């Protein structure tokens, strides 16, 4: 067998024992989704002024340098990817918590007013779960008739198509970036988001549901 020298891909060791059941329910939701309802995949992503260093093109024999600010500054984006259209709706915040998640849900309610119900498919972060977070529980007591949460299998980021959008964001904008401050970096990110408002839902897990 031919071997190649390359960096391995990290994968999560633990597996959700209910993975198959959870995925089956999500596939059924997407397959049978009424025209007056919408489903979105939700997730957050970290933005850092200290860039992650990765492979890039450079002159042979010369190693490129990426100057970092030194003191890291963070921002967070909460995003939702429309299952049918690939439209991305993003909310920016200074902390990755329930407040950012709820701000993103409010943005969905405003932007998707034409739908009677919004199905939000997300991971199992504590600040997503009404059984673990009072703010989420209270929000759903008020808005549960319009916003319904569905949870992906634990330890399974590959089941969330929006992860691929964040991967593209890092590959095209944030990795090896040379922005000296957060304002400049966010300007580049929002320019990229505006130019790529619609995305291909890159996953084979739900292909049968899409075909139906």
Order of alpha helices (4+ residues) and beta strands (2+ residues): alpha-beta-beta-beta-alpha-beta-alpha-beta-alpha-alpha-alpha
